[in-house]
Amino acid sequence: MGTTLATLLPDLIGRVEEENPPVFWNETYEMLPALVDAMFQAALVTGAIQAINVPVTLAANTTFFSLQNNTSIGIPAGVIAALRLRLPWSIRKTTLKGLSDVIPGWQNFAPATSLRAWFPLGVSQFGIFPQLASQQQCVMDFLVAPVTVPRPYTTAITVPFLDEFQSAFPEYAAVVLRSKEFGLEAEAAQTVMNAFLTQMKGLSMWQNRLDGLVLSNTYGAAMPKMKREIV
């Protein structure tokens, strides 16, 4: 921990055969965004960046809660997805369709003193069933963005990953830059991309031992429920 983009930049410069400082590629608007994009890819594939045991206030008579710009109830900035909810016991995670299939008309149930289930709604919201009769505080875990500051990025941005991840970020960023070119450069980028995905697969399996996230057949973490019901 504690590495910044300034540490990763020389590796990326070498991979794209640039000068230091860069001449062909723009550092602020091309190279640094490519490194940040690499971190987002790693976070989505492995689920490595999480906010754990976050107190969240659930309002009374409310079904849906926003994940974005909702720090007033305790949700951290940069949340990508809700993973778990406890009150204080673990609440069963389901889906909106699954809830409607099992309990038709669940939206019309009267507010209660305890929850029976909760469900994610993409990256924008989550919902609870039934509504609560009074405001309560729960504890939630979230998958969060590795970078929450807006562009333009600077070399001072922290890389919030363990050392095992960091060699892959310049590798992926080089793919992003080289894929903008034509011919052999773009073809060679695919080989490097495969190496990046192989490394993320291994790190995803390591992360799976921590909290059940696994690499899917496509880019990103699989969305169906896993064995520990966190995604």
N, C-alpha and C positions, 0 to 999 in steps of 0.2 A: 504494500500500500504506500501512498505518498508520491508515486510517479506522476509526472505531468506530461502533457503533449510535447513539451520541449524535449523530453527524454526520448520520445518515439520518433520525432521528426527526422533526425539524421539517418535513421534506418530507412525511412520511407524515401528520403532524398537519394540514398544510394541505390535503392531498388528501381527507381525510375531514371537512374543515370543523370541526375540533375547536378547543378552547381549548388554550392552552399554560400550565400543564400540562393534560393531558386531563381532561375531566369525564365524557363519555358512555362512551368506551372506556377500559378499564383498561390503563395503560401496561405494567405488569409481566406481566400474564397474558393480554393480547390483542394489544397493539401490537408489543411486542418479539418474542413468538413468531411473529407474522406476518412480521416482517423476517427472522428466522432461517429460517423456512420458505422464503422467497424465495431465500435463499442456497443452501439444499439443492436447490431446483428448478434453479437455475442450474448448480450443480455436477454434477447428474445429466444435464442436457441437454448441456452443453458439455464435461464432463470436465476442467474447468480447474484443479481442485485435486488435485494428485497428490504423492505421496511417491516420489522417484526414487532409484534405486541404493541400496536399503535392504538391508544384509546380513541374511540369514535363515538360521538353522541348521536343516537337514533331518536329522531323527533316522533312525538305521538301522532297517530292518525295519518301516517305517511307510509307509502309502499316503496317508492323509488327514491334513490339518493344518488346525486351526481358525484362522479369521481374527479371531475375537473373543476378547478377554481373553487374548491369547497373546503378550504383550510379552516373555516369557521366551526366546522363540526369535528375537526381533527384529522381529516384526510391530508396526507403530505402532498406537497407540490411534485409534479412529475410522475404521478401514478399511471401505470400502464394497465394494470388489471388487479382486481381483488382476488385473493387466494383463499383466505380462511376467515371465519367469523366465530367468536366465542362469547358466551354471555352467562356466566364465565365458562360454562361447559361448551364443548364443540357443537355448533349448529350444523345440521345436515345440509350439504350443498347439493342443489339440483339445477335444473334448467327451466326457463320459462315454459317451454313446450312440455317438458316432463311434468311440471306442476299442474298445467292445464289438463294433461291426459289423466292424471291420477285423481285430481280434485277439481272437476269442472265447476266453474263459478266461484273459484277461490277468492276472486276480487271482492265478492260481496260478503265475506265473513266479517263478523263484528271484531273490533279491536280486542286484543287479549293481553294478558300480563306476561306472556312468554312467547318466544318464537318457536316455530316448528321447522322452518327451512329458510334458506336464502338462495339467491341465484344471481349470477353475473349477467350483465347486459353489455357485452363487448368491452370497449375501452372507455365508455362514457358513463355508465351507471351500474348500480346493483340494486336488487330488490329484496324485500323480506316478506315472509308469510307467517302468521297474519300480521296486520298492523298492530302496533303497540298502543295500549290504552293510555300510557304515560311515557314521558321521555325516559330513556335508559341509556346507559353507557356500555358499549361492548368493546371487545378487543379484536383488532383485525390485523392481518398480514397482507402486504401488497407487493406486487412486482413493480419496481419503479425504474424510471429512466436513469441511465448513468450520467447524463448531462442535462441540466434543467435551465441553463442560461441560454438566451437567444443569440443568434448570429449578429455580428461577426465574432467567431471564436478567437481565442488567444492561446498562446503556448502555455499560459499559466493554468489552464483547465486541468483539474486532477483526474487521473485515471483510477476509478474506484474498483479495480480488479486485482486479484492475486497475481503474483509474478508468472504463474503458469499460462496466463492468458496473453501477456503483453507482447510476446514476439509475433503473435498472429495479427495484431492490429495494423502494423505497417504492411504486412503481407496482403491483407484485404484491401487496404487503402491503395496499394499499388495496382491491384486488380481494377478498382474503380477508375483510376486515372488512365491506365493502359487500355482499358476497354473503350475509351473515347477515340482511340486511334484506329487505323484501318490495317488490314493485312495481317502479317505475322505477329505484330504486337498484340492485337486483339485476340488472336488464337492462343498465344502463349499465356494470356491472362486467365483463360479458362483452366489451364493446368494448375496455376497458382490458386485459383478459386477452389478447386477440388481439394488441394492440400489444406486450405483454410477450413473447409467443411469437415474434413477428416479430423483435424485437431479439435474443432468444436464438438464433434461427435464424442470424442474421447473425454472431453471436459464435461459434456452433458451427462455421460455415464457416471462420472465422478460426482457431479451435482445430484444425480439421481439417488445416490447413497445418502444424501443429506435430506432431501425433501420430495423425492418422487417425480421431478421433472425429467422428461426424456426428449431426445431429438426425434422429430417426426421425419417422414419421407420428403417433406417439402421444407423450405427455409422457415425457421421459427419453431417455437415450442408447440407441441400438439395441443389442440384445444379440448378434446373430449376428456372426461374425468379419468384421472390416473388412479393408481392403487391407493393413494392417500388423499384423493379428491381435492387437489389444489389448483388445477387449471381447467 
